[in-house]
């Protein structure tokens, strides 16, 4: 698992090696997380310690989690992520 060190909300990208959609999602999330002051964690479901991740999400990658809850899959929903992070900061 890779992560950037900050105190912001945690955005996790579930990915796998060789997934072109995952590469695009990661690039988009890297920019969004800098903009939002969020922590980006990248987890390869094929090598993660939690084998249930591959069973649960392996067919729907890439998957974006916000604070551990499923946020989006297939593509990054940037507008929704911005709004949800803003809500976390207010709440």
Secondary structure, 3 states (H helix, E strand, C coil): CEECCCCCCEEEEEECCCCHHHHHHHHHHHHHHHHHCCEEEEEECCCCCCCHHHHHHCCCCCEEEECCEEEEECCCCHHHHHHHHHHHHHC
